[in-house]
């Protein structure tokens, strides 16, 4: 079997790290402004709908328990 050579452990190199970060950030597929606004509105609408459903359920059960415990 071939033995793999393991490089000696190096300390943290800030310059190398930052160069690799810049290199990776260039590979990122960034959203356009239009996509960002569209997705933001979609999330906002979804949050409003979920909040409304929770409020409706909470009101229903509060009134139900009030009638039961009366």
C-alpha positions in Angstrom: 0.0 0.0 0.0 1.1 3.5 -0.8 1.7 5.6 2.3 0.4 9.2 2.1 2.7 11.8 3.3 1.1 14.2 5.7 2.4 17.8 5.6 3.7 19.1 8.9 1.1 21.0 10.8 1.4 24.7 10.1 0.2 27.6 12.2 -2.6 29.9 11.3 -1.7 32.1 8.3 -4.0 35.2 8.2 -2.8 36.3 4.8 -3.4 32.9 3.2 -6.8 32.6 4.9 -7.9 36.1 3.6 -6.7 35.2 0.1 -8.7 32.0 0.2 -11.8 33.9 1.4 -11.5 36.3 -1.5 -11.1 33.4 -3.9 -14.2 31.6 -2.6 -16.3 34.8 -2.5 -15.6 35.2 -6.2 -17.2 31.8 -6.8 -20.4 32.8 -5.0 -23.5 33.2 -7.2 -25.0 36.5 -5.9 -28.7 37.2 -6.3 -29.8 40.2 -8.3 -31.6 43.1 -6.6 -34.8 42.0 -8.3 -34.5 38.5 -6.9 -33.6 39.8 -3.4 -36.7 42.1 -3.3 -39.0 39.3 -4.7 -37.8 36.8 -2.1 -38.0 39.4 0.7 -41.7 40.1 -0.1 -42.4 36.3 -0.4 -40.9 35.8 3.1 -42.8 38.8 4.5 -46.1 37.5 3.1 -45.5 34.0 4.4 -44.7 35.4 7.9 -47.9 37.5 7.9 -50.0 34.5 6.9 -48.5 32.3 9.6 -49.0 35.0 12.2 -52.6 35.4 11.1 -53.2 31.6 11.4 -51.6 31.5 14.9 -53.7 34.5 16.0 -56.9 32.8 14.7 -56.1 29.5 16.4 -55.2 31.3 19.7 -58.4 33.3 19.7 -60.5 30.2 18.9 -58.9 28.1 21.7 -59.1 31.0 24.2 -62.8 31.4 23.6 -63.3 27.7 23.6 -61.6 27.3 27.0 -63.4 30.3 28.4 -66.8 28.6 27.4 -65.7 25.2 28.9 -64.4 26.7 32.1 -67.3 29.1 32.6 
